[in-house]
Structure formats: structure tokens, C-alpha cells
């Protein structure tokens, strides 16, 4: 499920469902194909699971909401979500309320971040060499061939290998949050794809081309040590970035939503460094962050598809060599 607020702005329904859960496993995970893979393996292992699909931005709030409910010795399993300073207090609350905390992730953590979490959590595994589904399958279902196959397909997409057409299909279908349950259930039933998934993929493919062309039409280029492209998001950030790089020969692509959230892709392995500067994180070739848009920034972005934050990020890329050599 996703955490939805009612008209009064609270999350009473979410907390009620969480409190009345009939399972001892609460799975707090991301909202993409890797998350769907993680959840399918959790369900292969445990059967009944209370799943919370979470964006990176809503992760701290979702964890806090879970931590405040009675754990009763149940497991809160976090997957495919990276470290955030604000979660430490939530982890402490969760432990005090009787939760067993397990965390599996494949994003980049510092040694200090790992230490902080390991002092509270019952289990932590961070492995940047595989996708999160790979970690979950290895931990929860070692020796299970189907879990291993799920991990293989998911990692093919999530780690940008692109050797399997099916991984591309699943990855693009999962760009729409409403399809996560469908893909998860398909994997759980022992199939990589099905008729419903293929039909959705066909519709998405047609829509995607139009969205990419619209983004490219409004792309702004900054050139220095790197050629950096900024484009408005109309959907499909990874595919948009790839198309921009192919056509314009860019090094770094920043795909920006109207809220200020952005996805960044880079040929040099620097995406995670840039994203961290802008309240985000991720992997060397792909990451995400957040511009704090003021009202004037929003107006400028709406009218001209640019604002002052583009120059701010570009200026930071000019200092990357110096930063990485520190």
C-alpha cells in the first residue's frame, strides 16, 4: 500500500491498517522494479506481508509512522532505500516499541552511516555490487532458483546491464506506481511477464516517445568541464536522459519535475556526489535529488523551463575534480 493522507492532512487510515495488520512482516521499500522484486521475494519467504511502497522523499515519514505503532516482536524490513540522517530517531523509537529492524540496501553508504544504523538495527546489509532484490534473495531465499531468477532480471534493469528485454519491459511498466502490485504478483506466481504487463508496456512505449520528444525540445545545455543538460520531466527520466545523451553528446543529464525533484544520470561516475549536494543520493551513474523551488523558481520553470538552480548545479559540477581529489 502507499501512505495516503485524508482531507484533514493526517494519515489515520494508514496507521489504523498498520496497527490492525494480520502479518508479522512489514516491508518498507522503494517504488520501482527493484522494490517490486524485493517484495515478491519477501512474499515467497513469508507469505503474508504488509507492504509500504515509498518514494525516497517520503521514506523518513513512513518509517516514523511505522516506528510509533506497537511492534510486538514483528519485523520491519527496509529494502532499496538508502540512509537518511532523520531516520536514526525513528529507528530508536521502533526498537523501544518492540520492532525487529532489518535493512537491506544497495546504495552507497559511508562507514559512519553504517555504524549509526548497526548500533540500533538487528540486521544491516549494504552491497553496491547487486540490486536490492539480489540482496533480499540471497538473504531470505538462498538456494531458491526462482528467487535467484527474479533477482537476475531485476538487476539487469536496475544495474543498467540491459541484456534482457524482459527487464526493460518490467522496469518501464514499474515507472508507474499503480503497476507495482501487478508486477510483484506476476513474479510471485512464477512468471516474468504476462499479457496484462505486455499490454501496459505497449501503451507506455507509445506515450514514452511523445514525452521524451517534449523533454528534448525544452532541454537547456551548460558547457564547461562537462556538458550538462537540464530538461523538464514529462515521465520516464532514465529513458529521457539516455535519449538526450545519444542526440546531444552530453555527459550529465538532469531531468527535473515541477516540484523540484530531479533524476540525474552521468557518464562519469559522479551522479551520487551531485545528488548528495542537493539532498539526495543514489549510484555513480544514476541518482536523484531535490531543488528547493521558491514561488519565483516555480514560475520561471513553468514559463521558461529553467531557473537559478540549474546554474547552481552546473557550477558544482565544475568543482567535481577538486572535490573528488580531497
N, C-alpha and C positions, 0 to 999 in steps of 0.2 A: 504494500500500500504506500501511498505518499501522504505526507503530513499536510493536511489542509485546514486552514483557519475558517471559522464561521463568520457570519456577518458582523459579529461583535469583535472580531480580531483575535479570538483565542483559539486554542486547539483542544477544546474539551472532548470532542468526538474521538480524536486521535488517542488521547490519554485514556479515555474510557475503554476503547478497543484494546489498547496495550495492557491495561490493568486486568481486563477480562479474558485475556488470551488463554487458549487451551493447550498451548505448547510451551515447552521449557527452553526453546531456542528462539531468540530474537536476532534477526540478521539485518544489520545496518550496513548498507552497501551503496555504491555509486548508482548512476542511472544510464548505463551504456551496455554494450555487448559483454564486456568483461564482468560487469556486475550480474548480468543475466546468467553467465556461465557459472559464476561463484554461487549464485542462488540455486541453480539446478543441482550442483554437487552437494550443497547443504541438504537439499531435499532427498537426494539419493541416500545420504548418510542418515538423516534424522527423520525423514518422513514429513511430519508437520513442522512448519517453520512460519514464524511471524516476520514477514519481510518488510523492510522500510527502504524504498528507493530514495536516494538523497543526492541532490546536487552538492558540489563541493562547498558552495556558499551556505547551504542550509545544514551542513553536517554538524557544526557545533551546537546549533539549536536543537536539532533532532537528538543528538546524544544527550544533551542536558535533559530533554523531556523524558527520555528512557531512564536516565540515571535517577530521577526523582520518584520513580514508581518502585514498588516493592519487588526486589529481585528473587527472593525466596530460594536462592541457590541455583537459579536458572542462568543460562549463558547468554550474554550479549556478545555476538560475534560481529566484528567490524571487518569489512574487506574492501579493497580497491579505493580506499580513502586515506590520504596522507596526513601527516602530523600537522596540528594547528595548536598554537600556544593555549588558546582558550579552552581546549578540551581537558586539560590536566585537572582542573577543578571538578569537571563533570565526572571524570574517572574516579576521583576520590569519593564523590557523592555516591556513585554507583556501588563502589566497594562497601561503603558504610550501609547501603541499603540491601546488601546481600547478593549482588550480582557477581557472577564469574565472568571475567573480561578476557576475551581473545581478540587479537588484532593481526590481520594478515594483509600486507600491502606490498606493492612493487614500485612505488615512487621513491624518490631519493630523500633519505633522512640523514641528519647529522648524528654523530655518536652521542652528542648531548641530548638530542631529542629522543633517541632510543633509550638512553639511560633514564630519562624522566618517566617515560611510559612503563618501562620494565620494573620500576620501583613500585608501581601500582597494579598493573595488569597481571593476570595469571599466565598469559602467554602472548608473545610478540614474535612475529616473523616478518622481516623485511628482506626481499630478494628482488633486485632490479634486473636480474637476468631472465625472468619469466614474467608472464602476465599474472594478475592476481588469481585468476582461475587455476593457473598452474600450481600456485602455492596451495590453494584450497584443496585441489585434487590430490596433491602429494601428501598433505597432512591428514585429510579426512578419509580419503578412499585410496590408500596405497595399494597397488596391485589390481585395482579395478580398471579393466580395459576401456569401458565406456567413459568413465570419468577422465581417463587419460586422453581419449579421443576428443571429448569436449574441450579439454584444455588445449589440445593441439590446434583445433580450428580457431578457438578464441585468440590464442597467442599469435596465430598467423595474421590476424587483423590488428590486434592491439599493439603488437610489436613491429608493425609495418613491414612484415615479410611479404605478404600478398602473393603467396604461392598457391593458394586455394580459392577458387572463385566463390565457393560457398561462404567463406569467411567474409568476403566483401558483401555478399547478399545479406548476411546476418548483421554485419556491422552497420550497414546503411539503414536497414529496417529498424534497428535499435536507436537510430538517431532521433526517432520519435518515441517519446517516453511511453505513450499509450501501448506500444508494441512489446514492451519488456516482458510482460506476463506471457504473451503468446510465444515468444522465442524461448523463454525459460521452460515453458510447459512442453514445447516441441522437443527440446534437448532432454528433458526429464523422461519423456516417453520413448527415447531411443532413436530419434531421427534428427538429422542436422537441419533439414528444411522440410516444409510441407506445402501443399497447394496454397493455403492462405498466405504464408510468408512470401512465396514466389509472386503472388498477385500483388501484394503490397509493394514488393520490390519493383515490379514493373511500373506501378503508379509513381513511386518515388523517383525512379530513373527519369521519367518524363518531366516531373516537377523540378528535379535537381538541375537539369541543364538550363532551364529558364532562370533559376535562382543564381547559378554561377555566372551566367552572362550579365545579369543585373549587377552583381558584385563587381565584376571586372570592369564594367562600364564606369563605375564610380571609384575605382582604385586610385589612390594617391601614392606617388613614389618619392622617397627621400634617398639620396645617394651620397655615401661617404665611404668609409671602410667597407660597409656592406650596402647592398641595395635593399632597402626596406620598403615593403608595400603595406599600405593600410586600406582595408576595404570594409564596407558595411556588410553585416551578416544578413542574409536572406534565407539561411538554412545551409546545412552541410559544410561546416567550417573546414574539415580536412580536405574534402574534395575541391572546395573553392581555393584553398591555399595551393594545392597541387596544380590546379589549372593556371593560377597566376604565375607560379614559378616556371611552368612549361612555356607560357607565352611571353613572359616579360623578363625571364632570366634573373629573377630576384633571389636573394639569399635568405631573407627573413620575411615572413608574411604574417600580418596581424589582422585578424578578422574580428570586427568589433560590432557588438549588439547595441541597440538603442539604450540599454540600461547602463552601459559602460563595461560590461563583462566582455572579455576578449579571449580568443583562442590564438595561440601563436605557434607557428611552425618555422623551423630553421634548418638550412643545410649544414652550417656549422653547429656543433653540439652546445648551443647556448640558450635554448628556449627556457629551460628551468631557471637559469640565472636571471633572465629578464623578467620572467613571471614572478619570481620571488620579490623583486624590487617593487612590483605592483600588486602586493597582497595575494599572490597566488603560488603556484608551483606546478610540478609535473616532471617531465622527462627531458633529456637533452634535445631530442628532435621535435618534441611537441609538449606544450604546456598551456596553462590558462591563468589569467589574472583579472584585475579589476581596475578600471579608471574611475575615479570619483567624479562623476559628472555633476557640475553645478547646473542651474537652470539655463544659464547662457551657453554652457557647453552642449546641453541637450538641443537647444535651438540651433546652434551652429552645426551640430552633427546632422540634425534633421534637414536643414536647408542646404548645407554645403558638403555634407558627408566628411567633415573634418572638424577638429578643434585643437586647442593648445596642447592636449595630452599626446598627440601624435609626435610633435616636436620633442616633447619631454622624453618619450620612449626612444626616439631616434638618437637624441643626444646621449642617452645612456648606452646605446649600442656602440657609440664612438669611443666609449671608455672601457669596453669589454676586455680588450687585450691587457690593459693596465690592471683591471680587477682580477682577472684570472691568473695573473703573474704574482699577485700578492701572496 
